[in-house]
Amino acid sequence: MEFIDDPKFGHSKFKLPIFLVPVLMFLTLIIGIIASKIYVDSVLDQPDTEETQ
């Protein structure tokens, strides 16, 4: 269990504070939802260029 408790690999110089990790994940999720809503709205609001005859 010593390896799990004290790992010797990974980045040690630029670690994120532990409270920033869920904040960044939440912000990424919110930005993705907003971007997808904007994309869907732009696609649905386009006038139909192909008209069936």
Secondary structure, 3 states (H helix, E strand, C coil): CHHHHCCCCCCCCCCCCCCHHHHHHHHHHHHHHHHHHHHHHHHHCCCCCCCCC
